[in-house]
């Protein structure tokens, strides 16, 4: 009978173990199965714990906000602190579905004017329809007036703002949402306060502004400043706040912004 001699050295003595060929084959098969299972578990774990990514898009074709660079830095810092990666671009050619699908959300940071062509618009629509997320900041409502789908996504279109930035009082309408939880019920802050010429019906309003606390309001008692909704298969969050450089060093504002980004990424609790 053919045998394989496997010699193992021990302190006390040398033992010769005789293993039948079929036993060796079975042991190798078992090891192979264990390695396969381990590899699959490792792959699954890496998928579960892989970092999410967001894309910050800040192209402008109208007014260019000076706060965009500090806004980008602040969002990158939020990503580092909250375990998501941040890419940034002003390049509209990045708007292909194959590129966008790697991102949990796309953040339109103070964009203005017509920033995408027809083909790029169609690709972004496809991304949202596939379950993607959108977060619009400040002048994202001063963008793409001739693209009705985008207007419905962002939720409103900009009309005007007071000539000077003023301190005003904001009211938290929904204190339980991820972007407003922990914010003061009456939030006093200085910013550039947008009036809207059109606001979509059915938005879940998070914050309103009290027009009696500043000059130049034009939307009356129900003047929303931040909201969210689901739209065409995806998620959309918008905040009108964030004009000033100081906003992006304000921990209360950053908490609000982070919550909106988390919602857009699909992480709302």
N, C-alpha and C positions, 0 to 999 in steps of 0.2 A: 504494500500500500504506500502511495506517495504521500509524504508529509512535508510541512514547512517547519523548520526549526527557528524559533524566535528566542533569542537569548537576552535575558534581562539581568542586569547586575544589581545585586542587593548587598547590603553591608554584611549580612550573615552568611550568605552563600550564593552561588550562581545556580539559577534554576533554568531548566530547559522546558519550555512549554510547547507541547505539540498541538497544533491547530489543524483540523481538517480543512481542505480547500473550500468546501461548501460553507463551513463556518466563517472562514475569512471573507468570502464573498458577501455573506449576509451582514457581517459587521461593516463592511465597506458600504453596502447599500443603506444601512441604518445611518451611518455617518453622512452619507450624501443627502439623505432626506432631512436630517437635522440641519445641515448647512443650508439647504434650500429654504427650509422654514425660517431659519435665522435671517437669511437674506431678504425674504419677503417681509418679515416683521420690521427689519431695519428700513426697508423702502417705505412701508406704511407709516412708520414713525417719522421719517423725514418729511413725508407729505403732510402729516398732521401738524408738525411743528415748524413747517416752512414759514418764513416771514411773508406777510402780505406786502403788496407794493401799491403805491399811489403815484399818479402822474400829476404834477402841478403845471398847468398850462396858463401862460400869462401874456399871450400875444395881444397887442393893442393896435387898433387901426383908427382910433379916435384919441381921446384924452389918455395920457399915460400917467398913472399914479406914481408919485415918487416913493410910496410905501411898498411897492412891489418887491424890491430886493430884500427889505427887512422882513416882509411877509414870507418870502421863500425861505430865508434863514430860520425863521420861527417854526415853520412847518417841518423843516428838516430836523430841527431840534426835538419837536414833538414826536417825530418818527423814531429818533434815537432813544427817547425816553419811554416810548410805548410800543416798541418792538414791531415797527413797520418801516419798510424802505421807501425812500422818496426819490423819484426822478423828476427833473424839471425840463421844460422846453418852451420855446416860443415858435417852434417849427411845426406848422400845420400839416406838413407831409407825414408826420408821425401818426396822423389820424387815419390809420388803416385798422380794420378789425383784427388782423393777425398780430399787430403790435399792441393794440389796446387791450386785448383779451388777457394779457399778463397782469393787468392792474385791477385791484379790487375797487378802485374809484379813480375818477379824474376830477381834479380840483381846478375850476376856472377862477383864477385869482385876479380880480380886477381887470378882466378882459374888457375891451371896448370895440365897437364897430363890427364890420363883417370880417371875421377871422378865418372862416373855412369856406372853401369852394363847394360846389354841389356834390362832387364825388366824396369829399371828406365829410360832408354833412351826412351822406348816406352811410358811410362807414361808422360814424359815431352813433347814428340811430341803431344800426345793427348791434353795436356793443351794448347799448342800453337795453335793447330788446332781448339780448341774451342774458340779462340779469346784472348788468354793470351798474355802477354807482356814480352819481354826480354830486359835487358840492360846489355851489356858486358863492363867491365872496364879493361883496360890495358892488362894483360896477359890472358884475356878470349879468345884471339886468339891463345894462346899457350896451348890450351886445346882440347882434343878429336879429334886428327888427323885422327883417323880411323872411325869416325862417319860422313859420308858425309852430312847428314841432318843438323847436328850441324854446319858444316863448312859453309853451305849455309845460315844458320840462322845468325851466327855471322858476316859473310861476308868476312873473310880472314883468312889466317893462317900465324903465325909468322915465320920469317926466321932468323933474327939476329938483333943485335943492336950495336951501337958503344961501344967501350970499356969503355968510361967514359961518364957520363951525361954532356950535354952541353946546353948552351943557343942557341936557334934557333928562327927563325921567322915563325910563322904560318899565313896563309892567310884564312880569312873567305870567303868561297865560297857562302854560302847562309845566308845572315844576317837577314833574316826574320823568320827563324825557331826558335822554342821555346828554343832550346839548344844553339843557337848562337846569338840570338837577344840581342843587347846591348854590345856584345863583341867588342874589338878593331879590326878594319879591318886588321891591322898587329899586331899580338899578339906575343910579345917576352917573352919567358919563358924558364926555365931550366927544363928538364925532361929526361927520357930515351926514345930515339926515335927508334921506331920499324921499321924494314924493313919487308916486307911481301913476301913470296914465291908464294902466290896465292891470288888473289883478285877477288871476284865474280863480274860478269857483272851486270849492272843495279842498282847499289847502288846509293842512293841520297847522294852525297858527301857534307859534311858540312864544313870541314876544310882540307886544304892541308899544307904540310910543304915545305919550300924553302930549298932544299938541298945545295944551294950555301952559306947558312948561318951557316953551321956546317960541320963537317967531319964525313963520314961514311954512308951517305945515299946511298940506292941501288935501289930505285924505280923510279928515274928520275924526270922529270918535273911534272908528275902527281902522286904525292905521298900522298895519302889520310891519314888523321889522325883521322877523325871522320865521321860517316855516319849514315843513317837510311834507312829502307825499310820495306815494308810489306812482310811477308813470310808465306806461308802455313796456312793462316787464322789468323795469329797473327801479332804483331808489334815487330820490332827489332831495337835497337839503340846500337852503339858501339863507344867508344872513346879509343884511344890508350894512352891517357894521364893518369896520376895518379900513376906513379911509386914512387914518393918521398913522404915522410911524409909531407913536406911543402905544397904539393898540396892541402891537406885537411884542410889547414888553409887559403888558397888563395880564397878570395871572387869571383874572376873572374872565376877560375876553378870550384868552387862550384856552381856558376850560370849556367855554362855549364853542369855540371853533373846533377843538379836538372832538367834542361830542358829535358835532355835525359830520366831521370826517369819519368818525367811527360808524355812525349810522349809514353813511354813503357806502362804507366798506362792507356793510352787512353785519356789524358787530353790536348793534343796539340791544340792550338787555331790557 
